[in-house]
Amino acid sequence: MKFNGFTQNDFDTFTIEGLQPRMTAIQERIQPKFQAIGQPLTDDLSAILGNEMFLHIAKHLRRSVNPPNDTWLAIAGNKRGYKQHPHFQIGVYDDHVFVWLAFIYELPNKSNIANTFLKNLKTIKSTVPNDYVVSLDHMKKDAISLKEIDLKESLERFRDVKKAEFLIGRHFAANDPILSNGNEFFDVVKETFETLLPLYKLSFK
């Protein structure tokens, strides 16, 4: 399947009532698109990094009652899973698409990563554009622009609070025309991931 972008139908998935009907829509509408955009991006990251990266598409297997509010793909350097590793994400909510480099609470060495980032604050600020956004909780929709957030304070919280997280990247509103152009959106995601690669590499030091 060729990736042709996201449509309003994809966003409307998250208005469907009931776990099973919504899961069916996710599987039929969104997951094939994740496979189509995710595999070439995974191959691209593997080539740039010089080590194999693996595509993971969220299955939401733990859910038994409440339908998911979003769904995502993750690209990580581990075949078995991604949550305990720094990873790249593309995901869909009812009103936007997110593109993240994600460090979530399951990371076993997140305090070390936070300390490394704190030592390299100037590098991060000079590497990542001001219009990129930061989230401190992957379960919440909102994000704060890099221009407005206190990065030092956010990273200290990421280090010191067990459930704290650090995700950095971009948000695209559902009505952003770029989302409906598969080639353009692919290029923007590729550029975003490449912009965030220095942080990804830094997290392993």
SESE-238776 format. One record per residue (C-alpha): y, x, z. Coordinates in Angstrom, 1 decimal, always signed. Each point is the difference from the previous one (the first is absolute). Layout:
BEGIN
+--------+--------+--------+
|  north |   east |     up |
+--------+--------+--------+
|      Y |      X |      Z |
...
+--------+--------+--------+
This chain:
BEGIN
+--------+--------+--------+
|  north |   east |     up |
+--------+--------+--------+
|   +0.0 |   +0.0 |   +0.0 |
|   +3.5 |   +1.2 |   -0.8 |
|   +2.6 |   -0.3 |   +2.7 |
|   +2.7 |   -2.4 |   -1.2 |
|   +2.0 |   -0.3 |   +3.2 |
|   +0.3 |   -2.6 |   +2.7 |
|   +1.0 |   -3.7 |   -0.6 |
|   +1.2 |   -2.8 |   +2.2 |
|   -3.6 |   -1.3 |   +0.0 |
|   -1.0 |   +3.2 |   +2.0 |
|   +2.7 |   -0.6 |   +2.6 |
|   -1.0 |   -3.7 |   +0.2 |
|   -3.4 |   +1.1 |   +1.2 |
|   +1.4 |   +0.3 |   +3.5 |
|   +1.0 |   -3.7 |   +0.1 |
|   -3.6 |   -1.1 |   -0.5 |
|   -1.4 |   -1.7 |   +3.2 |
|   -3.3 |   +1.1 |   +1.5 |
|   -1.8 |   +3.3 |   +0.2 |
|   -2.6 |   -0.4 |   -2.7 |
|   +2.3 |   -1.6 |   -2.7 |
|   +2.6 |   +2.8 |   +0.6 |
|   -2.6 |   +2.7 |   +0.0 |
|   -1.4 |   -1.4 |   -3.3 |
|   +3.5 |   +0.1 |   -1.5 |
|   +0.5 |   +3.6 |   +1.2 |
|   -3.3 |   +1.1 |   -1.5 |
|   +0.7 |   -1.8 |   -3.3 |
|   +3.7 |   +0.6 |   -0.5 |
|   +1.0 |   +3.2 |   +1.8 |
|   -3.0 |   +2.3 |   +0.5 |
|   -0.7 |   +0.5 |   -3.7 |
|   +3.7 |   +1.1 |   -0.3 |
|   -0.5 |   +2.4 |   +2.9 |
|   -3.0 |   +1.5 |   -1.8 |
|   +1.9 |   +0.3 |   -3.2 |
|   +3.1 |   +1.7 |   +1.5 |
|   -1.8 |   +1.8 |   +2.8 |
|   -2.6 |   +2.0 |   -1.9 |
|   +2.4 |   +1.8 |   -2.3 |
|   +2.3 |   +0.7 |   +3.0 |
|   -2.9 |   +1.4 |   +1.9 |
|   -1.0 |   +2.2 |   -2.9 |
|   +3.6 |   +1.2 |   -0.2 |
|   +0.3 |   +0.8 |   +3.7 |
|   -3.4 |   +1.8 |   -0.2 |
|   +1.3 |   +2.2 |   -2.9 |
|   +3.3 |   +0.8 |   +1.7 |
|   -1.6 |   +0.8 |   +3.4 |
|   -3.0 |   +1.9 |   -1.3 |
|   -2.4 |   -2.0 |   +2.1 |
|   -1.8 |   -3.3 |   -0.5 |
|   +1.8 |   -3.1 |   +1.1 |
|   -1.7 |   -3.4 |   +0.4 |
|   +1.1 |   -3.6 |   -0.6 |
|   -0.6 |   -2.6 |   +2.7 |
|   +0.8 |   -3.7 |   -0.6 |
|   +0.4 |   -2.1 |   +3.2 |
|   -2.8 |   -2.4 |   +0.4 |
|   +1.3 |   -1.8 |   +3.2 |
|   -3.6 |   -0.2 |   +1.3 |
|   +0.9 |   -0.3 |   +3.7 |
|   +1.8 |   -3.3 |   -0.6 |
|   -1.8 |   -3.1 |   +1.0 |
|   +2.8 |   -2.6 |   +0.4 |
|   +3.5 |   +1.0 |   -1.0 |
|   +0.6 |   +0.8 |   -3.6 |
|   +1.7 |   +3.4 |   -0.7 |
|   +3.8 |   +0.0 |   -0.4 |
|   -0.2 |   +3.0 |   -2.4 |
|   -2.5 |   +2.1 |   -1.9 |
|   +0.0 |   +3.6 |   -1.1 |
|   -1.6 |   +3.0 |   -1.6 |
|   -0.2 |   +3.4 |   +1.7 |
|   -0.5 |   +3.5 |   -1.5 |
|   -1.3 |   +2.6 |   +2.4 |
|   -1.8 |   +3.3 |   +0.0 |
|   -3.1 |   -1.5 |   +1.7 |
|   -2.7 |   -2.0 |   -1.8 |
|   -1.1 |   -2.0 |   +3.0 |
|   +3.3 |   -1.3 |   +1.2 |
|   +3.8 |   +0.4 |   +0.1 |
|   +1.3 |   -1.2 |   +3.4 |
|   -0.6 |   +3.2 |   +1.8 |
|   +1.6 |   +2.1 |   -2.7 |
|   +3.5 |   +0.2 |   -1.5 |
|   -0.1 |   -2.3 |   -3.1 |
|   +2.0 |   -1.5 |   -2.8 |
|   +0.2 |   -3.8 |   -0.3 |
|   +1.0 |   -2.7 |   -2.4 |
|   +0.0 |   -3.5 |   +1.5 |
|   +1.2 |   -3.6 |   -0.6 |
|   +1.6 |   -2.5 |   +2.4 |
|   +1.3 |   -3.5 |   -1.0 |
|   +3.5 |   +1.4 |   -0.7 |
|   -0.4 |   +3.7 |   -0.9 |
|   -2.1 |   +3.0 |   -1.0 |
|   -0.1 |   +3.0 |   +2.2 |
|   -0.8 |   +3.6 |   -1.0 |
|   -0.6 |   +2.3 |   +3.0 |
|   -1.1 |   +3.3 |   +1.2 |
|   -1.7 |   -1.2 |   +3.2 |
|   -0.8 |   +1.5 |   +3.3 |
|   -1.5 |   -2.8 |   +2.1 |
|   -1.1 |   -0.1 |   +3.7 |
|   -3.6 |   +0.8 |   -0.7 |
|   +0.9 |   +3.6 |   -1.0 |
|   -1.7 |   +2.3 |   +2.6 |
|   +2.7 |   +2.7 |   -0.2 |
|   +3.2 |   -2.1 |   -0.5 |
|   +1.9 |   +1.8 |   +2.8 |
|   -0.5 |   +3.3 |   -1.8 |
|   +1.2 |   -1.5 |   -3.3 |
|   +3.0 |   -1.5 |   +1.8 |
|   +0.9 |   +3.4 |   +1.5 |
|   -0.3 |   +1.7 |   -3.4 |
|   +2.3 |   -2.6 |   -1.5 |
|   +2.5 |   +0.3 |   +2.9 |
|   +0.1 |   +3.8 |   -0.7 |
|   +0.7 |   -0.8 |   -3.7 |
|   +2.5 |   -2.8 |   +0.3 |
|   +2.5 |   +1.7 |   -2.3 |
|   -2.6 |   +0.6 |   -2.7 |
|   -1.1 |   -3.7 |   +0.2 |
|   +3.6 |   -1.2 |   -0.3 |
|   +0.7 |   +2.2 |   -2.9 |
|   -3.4 |   -0.9 |   -1.8 |
|   +0.0 |   -3.8 |   +0.4 |
|   +2.8 |   -2.1 |   -1.6 |
|   +2.2 |   -2.1 |   +2.3 |
|   -1.1 |   -3.3 |   -1.6 |
|   -3.6 |   +0.5 |   +1.1 |
|   -1.0 |   -2.0 |   +3.0 |
|   -2.0 |   +0.6 |   +3.2 |
|   -2.3 |   -2.3 |   +2.0 |
|   -1.2 |   +0.6 |   +3.5 |
|   -2.7 |   -2.7 |   -0.1 |
|   -2.2 |   -0.7 |   -3.1 |
|   -0.6 |   -3.5 |   +1.3 |
|   +3.6 |   -1.0 |   -0.4 |
|   +1.9 |   -0.8 |   -3.2 |
|   +3.3 |   +1.5 |   +0.9 |
|   +1.1 |   +3.6 |   -0.7 |
|   +3.2 |   +2.0 |   +0.6 |
|   +1.7 |   +2.2 |   -2.6 |
|   -0.2 |   +3.7 |   +0.6 |
|   +3.8 |   +0.0 |   -0.1 |
|   +0.2 |   -2.3 |   +3.1 |
|   -3.0 |   +1.0 |   +2.1 |
|   +0.1 |   +2.6 |   +2.8 |
|   -2.8 |   +2.1 |   -1.5 |
|   -0.3 |   +2.3 |   +3.0 |
|   -0.3 |   -2.9 |   +2.4 |
|   -2.6 |   -1.7 |   -2.3 |
|   -2.1 |   +3.1 |   -0.2 |
|   +0.1 |   +0.5 |   +3.8 |
|   -1.2 |   -3.6 |   +0.4 |
|   -2.7 |   +0.7 |   -2.5 |
|   -1.1 |   +3.0 |   +2.0 |
|   +0.3 |   -1.6 |   +3.5 |
|   -1.1 |   -3.6 |   -0.4 |
|   -3.7 |   -0.5 |   -0.6 |
|   +0.4 |   -2.9 |   -2.4 |
|   +3.1 |   +1.3 |   -1.8 |
|   -0.2 |   +0.8 |   -3.7 |
|   +2.1 |   +1.6 |   -2.7 |
|   +0.0 |   -1.3 |   -3.5 |
|   +2.5 |   +1.3 |   -2.6 |
|   +0.6 |   -1.2 |   -3.6 |
|   +1.5 |   -2.9 |   -1.9 |
|   +0.2 |   -3.8 |   -0.1 |
|   +0.3 |   -2.0 |   -3.2 |
|   +1.1 |   -3.7 |   +0.4 |
|   -2.3 |   -2.5 |   -1.8 |
|   +2.8 |   -0.8 |   -2.5 |
|   +0.6 |   +3.7 |   -0.9 |
|   -0.6 |   +0.1 |   -3.8 |
|   -1.7 |   +3.4 |   +0.2 |
|   -3.0 |   -1.7 |   +1.7 |
|   -0.9 |   -2.0 |   -3.1 |
|   +0.0 |   +3.1 |   -2.2 |
|   -3.3 |   +1.8 |   +0.6 |
|   +0.9 |   +3.3 |   -1.6 |
|   +3.5 |   +0.2 |   +1.6 |
|   -1.4 |   -0.8 |   +3.4 |
|   -2.8 |   +2.5 |   -0.3 |
|   +2.5 |   +2.7 |   -0.8 |
|   +2.2 |   -0.9 |   +3.0 |
|   -3.0 |   +0.0 |   +2.3 |
|   -1.1 |   +3.4 |   -1.4 |
|   +3.5 |   +1.4 |   +0.5 |
|   +0.1 |   -1.5 |   +3.6 |
|   -3.3 |   +1.6 |   +0.9 |
|   +1.1 |   +3.4 |   -1.5 |
|   +3.2 |   -0.2 |   +2.0 |
|   -2.0 |   -0.5 |   +3.2 |
|   -2.6 |   +2.6 |   -0.7 |
|   +1.9 |   +2.8 |   +1.9 |
|   -0.3 |   -2.3 |   +3.2 |
|   -3.7 |   -0.6 |   -0.8 |
|   -0.6 |   +3.7 |   -0.2 |
|   +2.1 |   +0.7 |   +3.1 |
|   -2.1 |   -2.4 |   +2.0 |
|   -3.0 |   +2.4 |   -0.4 |
|   +1.8 |   +3.0 |   +1.4 |
+--------+--------+--------+
